[in-house]
């Protein structure tokens, strides 16, 4: 007989709240279980215990100095943890708990079938939380994608349909850039319950999520323009970009500031903090760059000024009382100048292999696919083709934001597409040769298969 509560980004922020605990106590709950939160909720766990509840925390966020006195605190980052692979996310840890309980609740055949079917949901968390696709995560995602393609979760099948995606072609990219944003749009734009209800079987929610995602895209576009303008305006004084980017606005929705921080971190290759300004506090979302441990940095530099603070190496969040704003900015800037080495954040595109023109084949592409699933920690092989000519460039997309063109090298031509490179069209000279960094994919149309190069970067050939 399970009750649940999903925090609303605007009203509740992140993590366990005392009013959730009190509500559960009134409902007669005796066991309180957290998923993907709770490690920092010392006071809330103590309140639950006072109200007669046992508390089990399952979480993967970094460990603060003081831990809650829960019946069990399940977190692979505990200093006394013996778990062999710590880089697992909240959905995986919840799955581990379900796996253990299933031994007591199901027969062996039913148990194995049930656990295999749940892997599609586990995979959403692994990819959505940008976990490295190595070790255990790689195995879970491989079989999670199979579970998804086999249609084990009707809600996710319905979401694929409204997104116009073919179920038998689902990859980690599909989850990261198609399904994930639609599921996250629930919490960013309205309430997260829409996403949970879809996964639990309410298929009507697929259209709701698709609609919310379209609204999210429109709103974020305006926010990003504002945030970039703020960063560029601040660049007039001192070196640019600074070691850490900080932007804020009263207009921004709390559910979307994480996307602003992520965009800034990617664009400028610096750790970034985006904040929503409220009446009495700031709510912040943070994203890191390079290999910099942003949450530990914030905890050590400004943690005492924040009302709440949590996260992991590459992403986090906090709430800051308004009265602490000026000392916060002062301490943050001093600490960033001292501890963030910008030279270590240099954006370099590593190349895995140089291909010769006669190696650009469907067979080579098929061989590359054997290295899947691709994602964080196991990126798609980055290839380079040298001394290629770029012919007849054609802008594509709603605003011409992408480029399509044939690439000629070694007497052969191949179709190529360059996403988000439309602004560089006038810099490409068809009279010159280029070294092109790319990944390979198969483009299928009317039963015909052709190789296509996905261009990531290019420079004039030496």
Number of C-alpha atoms within 10 A of each C-alpha: 3 6 8 10 13 15 17 19 19 17 9 13 18 20 18 23 16 15 11 16 21 15 12 20 17 9 10 11 19 15 16 21 17 20 19 18 20 29 28 23 22 15 15 21 28 17 14 23 19 10 17 13 22 18 23 19 24 26 26 26 25 19 19 15 7 10 16 19 17 22 15 13 18 21 26 23 18 18 8 8 12 10 10 9 13 14 17 23 27 21 22 26 20 19 16 14 13 14 15 10 12 17 12 10 11 12 10 12 8 11 16 14 10 15 15 15 19 17 24 25 21 23 26 22 20 27 23 19 18 15 17 20 25 18 13 15 21 21 12 20 27 19 17 24 26 19 19 24 19 14 17 19 20 16 22 24 22 22 25 21 14 14 16 10 15 12 18 12 9 17 19 23 14 16 21 18 12 18 23 17 20 26 27 22 27 25 23 24 21 16 19 20 17 21 22 16 15 23 21 13 14 15 17 14 22 25 16 18 28 21 15 20 21 13 13 20 13 10 15 17 11 11 19 17 11 17 20 16 13 15 18 12 10 14 13 9 8 8 9 12 15 20 22 21 23 20 20 19 16 12 10 20 20 25 22 24 26 23 18 28 28 22 17 26 21 17 11 21 21 26 28 26 27 28 28 22 19 15 8 9 18 23 24 24 24 27 30 25 24 17 10 19 17 23 25 19 17 21 19 11 18 19 18 14 18 20 13 19 21 25 22 17 17 19 24 22 22 23 20 23 17 15 11 16 14 10 12 19 13 11 14 18 17 11 18 19 14 10 12 19 12 16 8 11 17 13 14 7 10 10 12 12 12 14 13 12 17 10 11 18 15 16 11 13 17 13 9 15 15 8 12 17 22 21 19 15 13 14 13 18 18 17 19 21 19 21 18 21 20 22 17 9 19 14 18 16 12 7 8 16 16 19 21 23 18 19 22 17 19 12 8 12 17 16 16 21 22 20 17 14 17 19 12 11 15 8 7 16 14 12 9 12 19 22 17 25 23 23 17 23 17 15 13 11 8 5 7 8 11 14 19 23 23 18 21 18 14 16 13 14 13 8
